[in-house]
């Protein structure tokens, strides 16, 4: 193996970019706003966010609306006297509706994928001037929970499937995500050369030249050190290098019915459970099921169609629920009790009849979310949309407005015991950074109806 390939494999094991805006030794602090701090919910220790990348059609999934456009395979069924559910494409979730909650009154404000995803993962609108310093909300959580890490916590607090527009921003690079593949794995976690001590000694010497720097070179040295710790820990190598065939069972194998989307997403879900259960420092995970940008042929059968992706989501979330429930928690319950799971896309899709290409286009005004675990009360639907799903008719909470993406992110912060009203004052730009950006309609609130 050439020296460049060896160094690349180490950096790849950590899976972090080198474009972070913060110096290696930065120590940012959060301060409360100029008003009384809120009482956080504090019902969860961990968070798994499932990003439904591309924006699923809400009227065909979480907010089913049946019309002349609805194909028979959707399998509309009324559950509990009122809940309309697409049993034909999501039967496993349909059998466990008492275990999760659905929010149907979130309205997003961005209709372009990049900007909408950015808003979802940062609770801030995208700005070219400020984007380099705005962190992913999970990086903020990592910063806030840094004091809870122990000596055996060798994994980063934040693990993400794939890359996002926002990573750690102005926060220390320790709070950047460990990036894993769609299969829930990390490549190059085990070095391919048996006798590599000479090469590692050379690498140590190179790292030592940069470890006290506070620029990009110092960040690179930190990444190399992190990679070495991961590659030197056999338990982590086994955990992150790939699931065994036994672990990949029940829909997670290469030959799983439904194709690669289902197999990959089930593996992600199993990896998430294994990583959290291992207790090696990871507390926040972002999973990703892509392909929902269905402008054309949304009802086509097979790969790329709605039924294909909905089947992957159905299998993965049902597996995630069962596996979390089967693992013991730290406080006497189960890992499910301690882990909040949120499945949401960046926006919904147009309603009623299909477009000229037999698909649905971007539609931010109704953006449902599905949640379970971490203190969420199952068997409830919060909010309501119009008969065609085009407008929110009942916000479902006590505040005189619809819910926003900011409210959803605030809820995730609150569940993990983090005051979402805090702000950072000493940012690189000098502008105050609020954990959740304020909205035009008033203060941001947690969605307490999920928990009480």
C-alpha positions as CSV (number, residue, x, y, z in Angstrom):
1,X,0.0,0.0,0.0
2,X,1.4,3.4,-0.9
3,X,1.8,6.0,1.8
4,X,-0.9,8.3,0.3
5,X,-3.4,5.3,0.2
6,X,-2.5,4.5,3.8
7,X,-3.2,8.0,5.0
8,X,-6.4,8.2,2.9
9,X,-7.7,4.9,4.4
10,X,-7.2,6.3,7.9
11,X,-9.0,9.5,7.2
12,X,-11.7,7.5,5.4
13,X,-12.2,5.4,8.5
14,X,-13.1,8.5,10.5
15,X,-15.3,9.7,7.6
16,X,-14.9,13.4,8.4
17,X,-14.4,16.3,6.0
18,X,-11.6,18.8,6.6
19,X,-13.6,21.9,5.8
20,X,-14.7,22.7,9.4
21,X,-14.7,26.4,10.1
22,X,-13.6,26.0,13.7
23,X,-10.0,25.9,14.9
24,X,-8.9,22.6,16.5
25,X,-8.8,24.0,20.0
26,X,-11.9,26.2,20.0
27,X,-14.1,26.0,23.1
28,X,-17.4,27.6,22.4
29,X,-20.0,28.2,25.1
30,X,-23.7,28.5,25.0
31,X,-25.5,31.2,26.9
32,X,-29.2,31.5,27.7
33,X,-31.4,34.1,26.0
34,X,-32.4,37.2,27.8
35,X,-35.4,35.5,29.3
36,X,-36.1,32.6,31.6
37,X,-34.9,29.2,30.4
38,X,-37.5,26.7,29.4
39,X,-38.2,23.4,31.2
40,X,-36.9,20.6,29.0
41,X,-38.7,17.3,28.5
42,X,-35.7,15.1,29.2
43,X,-37.4,11.9,28.2
44,X,-34.7,10.4,26.0
45,X,-31.0,9.7,26.2
46,X,-30.5,9.1,22.4
47,X,-31.9,10.3,19.2
48,X,-32.3,8.6,15.8
49,X,-33.4,10.9,13.0
50,X,-34.5,9.1,9.8
51,X,-34.2,11.6,6.9
52,X,-36.6,10.7,4.1
53,X,-34.4,12.4,1.6
54,X,-36.3,13.8,-1.4
55,X,-39.6,14.5,0.3
56,X,-42.2,11.7,0.4
57,X,-45.7,12.1,-0.8
58,X,-47.6,12.7,2.5
59,X,-51.0,12.0,0.9
60,X,-49.8,8.5,0.0
61,X,-48.1,7.7,3.3
62,X,-48.4,9.4,6.7
63,X,-51.4,11.5,5.7
64,X,-53.2,9.3,3.3
65,X,-55.9,10.9,1.2
66,X,-57.8,8.6,-1.1
67,X,-59.1,9.8,-4.5
68,X,-59.6,8.8,-8.1
69,X,-55.8,9.0,-8.4
70,X,-55.2,6.3,-5.7
71,X,-54.0,3.0,-7.1
72,X,-55.4,-0.2,-5.6
73,X,-52.0,-1.4,-4.3
74,X,-52.0,1.4,-1.7
75,X,-54.5,-0.7,0.2
76,X,-56.3,2.0,2.1
77,X,-57.6,0.7,5.5
78,X,-59.3,2.5,8.4
79,X,-57.6,1.7,11.7
80,X,-59.1,2.5,15.1
81,X,-62.2,4.0,13.5
82,X,-60.5,7.1,12.0
83,X,-56.9,6.6,10.9
84,X,-56.5,6.1,7.2
85,X,-53.5,4.0,6.5
86,X,-51.8,2.6,3.3
87,X,-51.8,-1.0,4.5
88,X,-50.9,-2.3,1.1
89,X,-47.4,-0.6,1.1
90,X,-46.7,-0.2,4.8
91,X,-48.4,-3.2,6.5
92,X,-45.9,-3.7,9.4
93,X,-46.3,-0.1,10.6
94,X,-50.0,-0.5,10.1
95,X,-50.0,-3.3,12.6
96,X,-48.3,-1.2,15.2
97,X,-50.1,2.2,15.0
98,X,-50.5,2.2,18.8
99,X,-46.7,2.4,19.1
100,X,-46.1,5.6,17.2
101,X,-47.4,9.1,16.9
102,X,-47.9,11.1,13.7
103,X,-47.8,14.9,13.4
104,X,-49.8,16.2,10.4
105,X,-49.6,19.9,11.1
106,X,-45.9,20.8,10.3
107,X,-45.5,23.3,7.5
108,X,-42.0,23.8,6.0
109,X,-40.9,27.0,4.4
110,X,-38.4,25.8,1.7
111,X,-39.3,24.2,-1.5
112,X,-35.9,23.4,-2.9
113,X,-34.2,20.2,-1.7
114,X,-30.8,21.6,-0.6
115,X,-32.3,24.5,1.3
116,X,-35.1,22.4,2.8
117,X,-32.8,19.7,4.0
118,X,-30.4,22.4,5.4
119,X,-33.3,24.0,7.3
120,X,-34.4,20.6,8.7
121,X,-30.9,19.7,9.9
122,X,-29.9,23.1,11.3
123,X,-33.3,24.8,12.2
124,X,-31.8,27.8,10.2
125,X,-32.5,29.0,6.7
126,X,-29.5,28.7,4.4
127,X,-27.3,31.8,4.0
128,X,-24.2,31.8,1.9
129,X,-22.6,34.3,4.3
130,X,-23.2,32.2,7.4
131,X,-23.4,28.6,6.1
132,X,-19.7,27.8,7.0
133,X,-20.3,28.4,10.7
134,X,-23.9,27.0,11.1
135,X,-23.7,23.5,12.7
136,X,-26.0,20.5,12.2
137,X,-28.3,20.3,15.2
138,X,-26.7,16.9,16.1
139,X,-23.3,18.6,16.3
140,X,-24.8,21.1,18.7
141,X,-26.2,18.2,20.7
142,X,-22.7,16.7,20.7
143,X,-21.3,19.9,22.1
144,X,-23.9,20.2,24.8
145,X,-23.4,16.5,25.9
146,X,-19.6,16.6,25.8
147,X,-19.4,16.6,29.6
148,X,-21.3,13.3,29.7
149,X,-18.7,11.3,27.8
150,X,-16.6,8.7,29.6
151,X,-13.1,7.3,29.0
152,X,-14.4,4.3,26.9
153,X,-16.4,6.6,24.6
154,X,-14.2,6.2,21.5
155,X,-17.0,6.9,19.0
156,X,-18.2,10.4,18.2
157,X,-21.4,11.5,19.7
158,X,-22.9,12.1,16.3
159,X,-22.9,9.4,13.5
160,X,-24.5,10.1,10.1
161,X,-25.3,8.1,7.0
162,X,-23.9,10.1,4.2
163,X,-22.9,13.8,4.1
164,X,-24.9,16.9,4.6
165,X,-24.5,20.6,3.8
166,X,-24.0,21.3,7.5
167,X,-21.5,19.5,9.8
168,X,-19.9,20.9,12.9
169,X,-19.8,24.6,11.7
170,X,-18.1,26.8,14.2
171,X,-18.0,24.0,16.8
172,X,-14.9,22.0,17.5
173,X,-14.2,19.3,15.0
174,X,-14.8,16.7,17.8
175,X,-18.5,17.4,17.2
176,X,-18.4,16.6,13.5
177,X,-20.2,13.4,12.5
178,X,-18.7,10.0,11.9
179,X,-19.9,9.3,8.4
180,X,-21.0,5.8,7.4
181,X,-22.3,4.3,4.1
182,X,-25.9,3.6,3.1
183,X,-25.3,0.0,4.2
184,X,-24.5,1.2,7.7
185,X,-20.8,0.4,7.4
186,X,-17.4,2.1,7.3
187,X,-14.8,1.2,4.8
188,X,-11.1,0.7,5.7
189,X,-11.8,0.2,9.4
190,X,-9.2,-2.7,9.5
191,X,-5.8,-2.1,7.9
192,X,-4.9,-4.5,5.2
193,X,-1.2,-4.9,6.1
194,X,-0.3,-7.2,9.0
195,X,3.2,-5.8,9.7
196,X,2.5,-2.1,9.6
197,X,4.3,-0.9,12.7
198,X,7.0,1.0,10.8
199,X,4.4,2.9,8.8
200,X,2.4,3.7,11.9
201,X,5.5,5.0,13.6
202,X,6.1,7.3,10.6
203,X,2.5,8.4,10.8
204,X,2.8,9.2,14.5
205,X,5.8,11.3,13.7
206,X,3.9,13.2,11.1
207,X,0.9,13.7,13.4
208,X,3.2,15.0,16.1
209,X,4.3,17.9,13.9
210,X,0.7,19.2,13.7
211,X,-1.1,18.1,16.8
212,X,-0.7,21.5,18.6
213,X,-1.8,23.6,15.6
214,X,-5.2,25.3,15.7
215,X,-5.8,25.5,12.0
216,X,-6.8,23.0,9.4
217,X,-3.5,21.1,9.9
218,X,-4.4,20.7,13.5
219,X,-7.8,19.4,12.6
220,X,-6.3,16.9,10.2
221,X,-4.0,15.6,13.0
222,X,-7.0,15.2,15.2
223,X,-8.8,13.2,12.5
224,X,-5.8,10.9,12.1
225,X,-5.7,10.3,15.9
226,X,-9.4,9.5,15.9
227,X,-8.9,7.1,13.0
228,X,-6.1,5.3,14.8
229,X,-8.2,4.8,17.9
230,X,-11.0,3.3,15.8
231,X,-8.8,1.0,13.9
232,X,-7.0,-0.1,17.0
233,X,-10.2,-1.2,18.8
234,X,-11.3,-4.6,17.6
235,X,-14.7,-4.2,19.1
236,X,-15.3,-1.0,17.1
237,X,-13.8,-2.6,14.0
238,X,-16.4,-5.4,14.3
239,X,-19.2,-3.0,15.1
240,X,-18.6,-0.6,12.2
241,X,-16.9,-2.8,9.6
242,X,-20.1,-4.6,8.7
243,X,-22.9,-6.7,10.2
244,X,-22.6,-10.4,10.3
245,X,-25.0,-12.5,8.2
246,X,-27.0,-13.3,11.3
247,X,-27.4,-9.6,12.2
248,X,-28.4,-8.9,8.6
249,X,-31.3,-11.3,8.8
250,X,-35.0,-10.6,8.7
251,X,-34.9,-8.4,5.6
252,X,-31.4,-7.1,5.9
253,X,-29.5,-9.5,3.6
254,X,-28.3,-8.9,0.1
255,X,-31.2,-11.0,-1.3
256,X,-33.9,-9.3,0.8
257,X,-37.2,-9.0,-1.0
258,X,-37.7,-5.5,-2.2
259,X,-34.1,-4.9,-3.5
260,X,-31.3,-2.7,-2.4
261,X,-33.3,0.1,-0.8
262,X,-34.9,-2.2,1.7
263,X,-31.7,-4.1,2.4
264,X,-29.6,-1.0,2.9
265,X,-32.1,0.8,5.1
266,X,-32.6,-2.3,7.3
267,X,-28.9,-2.5,7.7
268,X,-28.8,1.2,8.7
269,X,-31.4,0.5,11.4
270,X,-29.6,-2.5,12.7
271,X,-26.3,-0.7,12.8
272,X,-28.0,2.2,14.7
273,X,-29.2,-0.2,17.4
274,X,-25.9,-1.9,17.7
275,X,-23.9,1.3,17.9
276,X,-26.2,2.8,20.6
277,X,-26.4,-0.5,22.5
278,X,-22.6,-0.7,22.5
279,X,-22.4,2.4,24.7
280,X,-19.2,3.7,23.2
281,X,-20.1,7.4,23.1
282,X,-22.6,7.7,20.2
283,X,-25.9,9.3,21.3
284,X,-27.3,10.9,18.1
285,X,-27.6,9.1,14.7
286,X,-29.0,10.3,11.4
287,X,-30.2,7.6,9.0
288,X,-31.2,8.2,5.4
289,X,-33.6,6.7,3.0
290,X,-33.3,8.4,-0.4
291,X,-35.3,8.4,-3.5
292,X,-38.5,10.2,-2.6
293,X,-38.2,12.9,-5.2
294,X,-40.8,11.3,-7.4
295,X,-41.7,13.9,-10.0
296,X,-42.4,11.0,-12.5
297,X,-44.2,7.7,-12.4
298,X,-44.7,7.7,-8.6
299,X,-47.0,4.7,-8.8
300,X,-44.8,2.5,-10.9
301,X,-44.3,-0.9,-9.4
302,X,-40.8,-2.0,-8.6
303,X,-37.6,-0.1,-7.9
304,X,-37.9,3.7,-7.7
305,X,-41.6,3.7,-7.2
306,X,-43.6,4.7,-4.1
307,X,-44.4,1.1,-3.1
308,X,-40.7,0.2,-3.3
309,X,-39.6,3.0,-0.9
310,X,-42.6,2.7,1.4
311,X,-41.8,-1.0,1.7
312,X,-38.2,-0.2,2.7
313,X,-39.4,2.3,5.2
314,X,-42.0,-0.1,6.6
315,X,-39.5,-2.9,7.0
316,X,-36.8,-0.7,8.5
317,X,-38.8,1.2,11.0
318,X,-40.5,-2.0,12.2
319,X,-37.1,-3.6,12.6
320,X,-35.8,-0.5,14.4
321,X,-38.6,-0.5,16.8
322,X,-38.3,-4.3,17.6
323,X,-34.6,-4.2,18.0
324,X,-34.6,-1.1,20.2
325,X,-37.3,-2.7,22.4
326,X,-35.2,-5.9,22.7
327,X,-32.1,-4.1,24.0
328,X,-31.8,-3.2,27.7
329,X,-31.5,0.5,28.5
330,X,-29.2,2.1,31.1
331,X,-32.0,3.0,33.6
332,X,-33.9,-0.3,33.9
333,X,-36.1,-0.1,30.8
334,X,-35.3,-0.7,27.2
335,X,-33.2,1.1,24.7
336,X,-36.5,2.1,23.0
337,X,-37.5,3.9,26.2
338,X,-34.3,5.9,26.0
339,X,-34.2,6.6,22.3
340,X,-36.4,9.1,20.4
341,X,-36.9,8.1,16.7
342,X,-38.1,10.8,14.3
343,X,-38.8,10.0,10.6
344,X,-39.4,13.0,8.4
345,X,-38.7,14.4,4.9
346,X,-37.7,17.9,4.0
347,X,-41.2,18.6,2.6
348,X,-44.3,16.9,1.2
349,X,-45.6,16.7,-2.3
350,X,-48.4,18.1,-4.4
351,X,-51.8,16.7,-3.8
352,X,-54.8,15.5,-5.8
353,X,-54.3,14.4,-9.4
354,X,-50.8,13.6,-10.6
355,X,-48.8,15.9,-12.8
356,X,-48.3,15.5,-16.5
357,X,-45.4,13.0,-15.8
358,X,-47.5,10.9,-13.5
359,X,-45.7,12.1,-10.4
360,X,-45.9,14.7,-7.6
361,X,-43.9,17.9,-7.2
362,X,-42.4,19.7,-4.2
363,X,-45.0,20.9,-1.7
364,X,-43.7,22.4,1.6
365,X,-47.0,23.4,3.2
366,X,-47.8,20.0,4.8
367,X,-44.8,18.0,6.0
368,X,-45.8,15.1,8.4
369,X,-43.5,13.3,10.7
370,X,-43.7,9.9,12.5
371,X,-42.2,9.5,15.9
372,X,-41.8,6.8,18.5
373,X,-39.7,5.9,21.6
374,X,-38.1,8.3,24.0
375,X,-41.2,9.2,25.9
376,X,-43.5,9.7,22.9
377,X,-47.1,8.5,23.5
378,X,-48.1,6.1,20.8
379,X,-51.5,5.7,19.1
380,X,-52.1,9.4,18.4
381,X,-52.4,11.7,15.5
382,X,-51.6,15.4,16.2
383,X,-53.0,17.9,13.8
384,X,-55.1,17.6,10.7
385,X,-55.0,18.6,7.0
386,X,-57.8,19.3,4.6
387,X,-59.6,16.6,2.6
388,X,-57.1,16.7,-0.2
389,X,-54.0,17.2,2.1
390,X,-53.2,20.6,0.7
391,X,-53.6,22.7,3.8
392,X,-53.4,22.4,7.6
393,X,-56.9,22.8,9.1
394,X,-56.1,21.9,12.7
395,X,-52.7,22.6,14.3
396,X,-53.4,20.1,17.1
397,X,-51.8,22.2,19.9
398,X,-52.5,25.2,22.1
399,X,-50.4,27.7,20.1
400,X,-52.3,29.8,17.6
401,X,-50.4,28.7,14.5
402,X,-49.3,25.7,12.6
403,X,-46.2,23.8,13.6
404,X,-42.8,24.6,12.0
405,X,-39.6,22.7,11.4
406,X,-38.1,24.8,14.2
407,X,-40.7,23.4,16.6
408,X,-39.8,19.8,15.6
409,X,-36.1,20.4,16.1
410,X,-36.9,22.1,19.4
411,X,-38.8,19.0,20.4
412,X,-35.7,16.8,19.7
413,X,-33.5,19.1,21.8
414,X,-36.0,19.1,24.6
415,X,-36.4,15.3,24.6
416,X,-32.6,15.0,25.1
417,X,-32.7,17.6,28.0
418,X,-31.2,20.5,26.0
419,X,-32.7,24.0,26.3
420,X,-33.4,25.0,22.7
421,X,-33.6,28.7,23.6
422,X,-29.9,28.9,24.3
423,X,-27.6,30.9,22.0
424,X,-23.9,31.2,21.3
425,X,-22.5,34.7,21.4
426,X,-18.8,34.2,20.6
427,X,-19.1,32.9,17.1
428,X,-16.5,33.6,14.3
429,X,-18.8,36.1,12.6
430,X,-19.7,37.8,15.8
431,X,-23.3,37.1,15.2
432,X,-25.3,35.4,17.9
433,X,-26.2,31.8,17.0
434,X,-29.5,30.6,18.3
435,X,-30.0,26.8,18.6
436,X,-33.3,27.2,16.9
437,X,-33.9,30.2,14.7
438,X,-36.9,32.3,15.5
439,X,-39.8,32.3,13.1
440,X,-42.1,35.1,11.9
441,X,-45.1,33.7,13.6
442,X,-43.8,33.8,17.1
443,X,-41.6,31.9,19.6
444,X,-40.6,28.4,19.0
445,X,-42.1,25.7,21.2
446,X,-41.6,22.0,21.8
447,X,-44.5,19.8,20.7
448,X,-45.6,18.7,24.2
449,X,-48.6,16.9,22.8
450,X,-46.3,14.1,21.9
451,X,-45.5,13.3,25.5
452,X,-48.6,14.0,27.6
